[in-house]
Amino acid sequence: MKDEDILKYSIIYRKHQKKLSFGLMIAIIIISVILIGVGLFISIYSKEKFIIIAGVIMIILGGFDIPLIVGFNKKTQKRIDNMTDIECAKRYCRVYGIDFSKK
């Protein structure tokens, strides 16, 4: 494989992976905020003790989820930046079914 192809594939792979990681982070943050909102709604408007406890658990889980996904995104971005061009190109070729050894 030519050096230009390796560089091109590695740039594309890094760009796609960073977008995917960021999109996943945003989606999970949105789900966490919804979970917190539903938990608050259940906790405030429910009269049964079991349902109130379930609402509080939803609030806690939503609150813990946000810092976890932000940390995951930071580690993923750092890991993508530290990958070599050849490794990125190999992964890109594997994902898209391109034979890496030829060309």
N, C-alpha and C positions, 0 to 999 in steps of 0.2 A: 504494500500500500504506500502511496506517495505521502510525503510530508505535508503537502497542501491538503490532501484528503483527511489526514489525521487531525490537523489543526481545525479544519472546517467542521468535522464531525464532533470534535471535542467542544468547540464553541457552541454548537447547536445543542449538544447534550447538556452542557452546564446551564444554558439559558432555559431549556425546557424543565430541568429538574428544579431550578430555583423558582420558576413560576409555579410548578406543581406543589412544591413545599409551601410557598406563600399562600396559594389558593386553599390548600388543605388547612393551614393555620386559620385563615379567615373563616372557612366553613365551620370548623370546630369551635371557634370563638362565638360565632353566631348561635350555634346549637347550645353552647354553655349559657349565653345570655338568655336564650329562650327557656332553658332549664331553670335558671335562677328566677325568671319572671313567673313561670308556672308554679314553682315552689313557693314564692311569695304569695301568689294569688290563693293557692290551696291553704297555706298557713293562716292567712288573714280571714278568709271567708268560710272556713270549715269549723264545725262544732265538735267533731269527733276527734278524740285524742290520737288514734292511730293515723288518721289522715294528716293531722298537724305534724306528727313525727315524720311521716313520709315527705311532706313538704319541706321540712327543715333539712332532711337528708338530701333532697334535690338541690337545695340552695348551697349546701356545703360541697356537694359533688361538682356543681357548676363553678363554684368559686375556686376549687382546687384545680379544675381542668384548665383554666386560662393560663396560669403561670407554667403549667406543665407543657402545654402546646407551644408557648413562646420559647421556652428553653429547647424544646425539640427542634423548632425551626432554626434557632441560632446554631445548634450543633450540626444540623443538616447542611446549612449554608457553609459552615466552616469545613465540613467534610468534603463538600463538592469543590470548594476552592482549593483544597489540598490534594485533590486527585491529579495524577499525571495526565497529560494529553493522550497518551496511548491507552490508559485505562478508560478514560472517557470515550474515546473512539471505539474501543472494543465493546463497551456497554451499549453505545449507540447502535453499532452494527448488530449486536445480539437482539436488541429490541426491535429493530426494523428488518431483520432477516437478511442483512447484507453479509457476504462472505468476507471476513476481515483479512484473511491470508492472501486473497487474490488482489489484483489491480496493480 
